[in-house]
């Protein structure tokens, strides 16, 4: 529901503008890492939402 509020209050006035670009960064650092299956499920969910499915995986020691 918070995403709907964010859209309604912050983005809706720009929704018809061709120059709108939204970038979201999510960092997930579970103990034991992330499985390949979790990555593929996440990418599939992003595609279902018509979003870019570019998921970058970094090792814990990378900045």
Secondary structure, DSSP 8 states (H G I E B T S, - for coil): -HHHHHIIIIIGGGTT-TT-----------TT---HHHHHHHHHHHHHTT---------TT--
